[in-house]
Amino acid sequence: MSGPYKILSPIEYPKQDIICIGMNYIDHKDELEFVSKEDFSKDVDTIYFSKRANKILGNEEKIPLNEKITDCLDYEIELGVIIGKDCKNVKANEAKNYIFGFTIFNDLSARDLQTKYRQWYYGKSFDGSSVMGPCILLNDGSFDYNNLRLITKINGEIRQENSTKNMILSVDKMIENLSEAMTLKKGTIIATGTPSGVGMAFDPPRFLKKEDKIEMEIEKIGVLKNIVG
């Protein structure tokens, strides 16, 4: 078979909304305390919310700027967790047995819409606001998913750099906590939160622009590359 090839998102059409964890890195909570007009850093243990993704974009696909609805398109690198089998009331020390694998997730956000509607769902669920890839790293026990380096580059400039070891709520604890309340179905995608360095936290803010090149890398998984179109 010859001709050009295109790597699609590992899960293009999720069966359910993506489960997201907000404010799961202390440095991200701290940076937003100084810039947000809304209380994005509420004094709670965990912030869960969901994100609609009718279609998840993949590696090297163009990210729509969506200028008609937002002037404040922002990037967020997150470790994506893919559930491998239905789980309910799973303890943290058993959680690894229910994880199929891991991927890179770009939780694109319209910051002005988050503020306008005073919640996060609308400002994170517009078409083209979820990007995932370039692959799913199988959870085969050969690496520590609670200690993976993350880095985001915009046009070659490092904006975000951290490690999953600094997450407030670990992957295993998330699964325990969530599965206490709901059955996590096979194929569920969990976006585990982003570290500091998002565009809205700069002074002045540094939101995405047309032709910006985004490179998101998570250790062991690879690099997710996209251009803003």
N, C-alpha and C positions, 0 to 999 in steps of 0.2 A: 504494500500500500504506500503510495507516494503522495506528496503534497504537504501543505502547511498543516500543523496541528495546533489545537487550542486546548489548554488545560482548563477545564470547567471547575466550578466550585465543587468540593467533595460532596456537598449536599445542596443542590440547587433549589429544591422546593420542599422546605420542611413541612411536616404535617401539623406542627403546632407552633405557636409563637416562641421566640427565643426567650429563655429565662436569663435575666441579667442581674448582676450584683453591683450596687452602687457604692462608691466611696470605700473600696476594699484595700486601698493603700493609704497609709497615714499621710505620706507626703502629698498625695492628691487632695485629700481632705483639707490639709493645711493651706495649699495654694489657693483653693477656691474660697476659703474664708475671707480672703482679702479682695476678691474681685467680683463676687456674685451679689447681685441685688436681692436674689432669693436665698433662702436658707438651704443651700445644697449640702451643708455639713451638719445636718440635724444630729443631735446627741442621742443616737439610737445605736443598738448593737449592729444591725444589718439593714440595708435597704435593698429590698427585692422589687423588681419591676419587670415588665415584659416588653417585647419589641416585635412588631409585625414585620415579617419578611416574606412577601409573596414570591420573591425570587432573590436568592443570594448570589451576588456577583463573585467571580473568581479571579484568579491571578491574571494580571495584565489586561483585565477588562477596564473600560473607561468608567470613571465614577461621575455621574451627572452632577453638575454644580447646583442645579435646581434654583436658579436665580429668581424665578417667579415667586418662590415661597420663602426664601431665606437669603440673608446677607451674611450669615454667620455659620458657615459649614465648617465643622470641626472634626478632627480625627481622634481616635482612641484605640491603642493597641491593647488587646486582651487575649489571654489564653482561653481558647475555646475547648470545652469538654463535651465529648459525645458519649451519651449513655448507651451501653451495649445490650442491656436486657432490663425488662421492667423491674423496678425496685420500689419497695415500700418498707418503711421502718428499718432502714439499713443503718447500722452503726458505723462510725467513722473508721474503725479498724477493719471493716469489711468492704468499705466503699470501693477500693481498688478493683474488686472482683466484678463490679458493675460498670466499669469504664471501658468502652471500646477503644477510644483513642483521643488524641489531642490535635488541635489545629490552631492557626492564627485567625483571630477575628478582629476586624476593624469596625468598631461600633460608631459609625458616623452619626453626628448629632447636629441639629440646627439649634444653636444656643438661644437665638432670639425667640424661637417658637417654644422652647422649654420655659422661658420666662413668661411669655405671653399667656400660655395656657396653664401655667402654674402646676404642671406635672410633666413627666418625661416621655410618656407614651407617644404623643403626637409628634413631638420634635425629634423622635428617633425612629419613626416608622414610615417615613415617606419612601417612595420607590427609589431603589438604588442606595439605600442607607445601610445595607449590610453587605460586608465583603468577607470572604472566608477562603483560606487556602494556605499554601499551594497544594496541600495534601492533608491527610489524616495520619498522624504518627501513631501506630498501634501501641496500645498499652501492654507491652510484653514483659514488663518487670525489669527491663535492662537499664532504666534511667529513673532518676528522682524527679517526678513532675512537680514536686514542691520546692524545687531549686533550679529553675530554668531562667536564663538571662533573656530579657526582652529589650528591644531597641527599635525606636522609630526614627527614620530620617526623612526630612522633607527637602527635596532638591539637594540631597547630599549632606544636609546639616542635621546633626543629632538633636532631636527635640525631647525624646523620652528614652530613659535608660534605667532599668531596675531589674529585680529578680522576683520570681514567684514566691521565694522564701519570705518576702516582706509583705505578703498579703495578710490582711487582718484575719480573715476567715479562710482557712485552707480549703482546698478542693474537697478533701475527705469530710471536713466539717460541714461544708455546703450541702453535700449529698445527704448526710445524716439529718441536717436541719430541714431541708426541703422535703425529704421522703417521710418525715414525721407527719407532714400535713397533706401530702399529695403523692400519688403514684407517679414516679418519673418513668415515662414510657420509653421503650427502646427507640433510639434515634433522637431523643431529646438533646437539644443544644443548650449548654450553659455558658454564658459569657461571664468571666470571673472578675471583671473590674480592670480599671486602667490606672497606671501610676501617674506621677506628676509630669508636666511638660505639654499639656494640651494647649491648643491655640488660644483659648479664652483666658488663660492664666497669664499671658504676657501683657506688658504695658508699653505700647498699645497692643490689643489682641492681634494675633497672627492667624487669621482664619484662612482656609484653603482658597486658592485662586485658580483660574483656568490655566491648564498646562502644568500645574504643580505635579511633581513626581514624588509618590509616596512609596517608601520601602519600609516594611515592618518585618523584623526578624525575631524569631524565638528559637533559642538554642535547641538543637536536635530536630526541629521541625523544618526549618528553612526560611526563605524570604518571600513575603507576599508583596508583589509589586503592582502598582496601579498609577494611572495618570488621571488627573481631574479633567473632565471634558466639558 
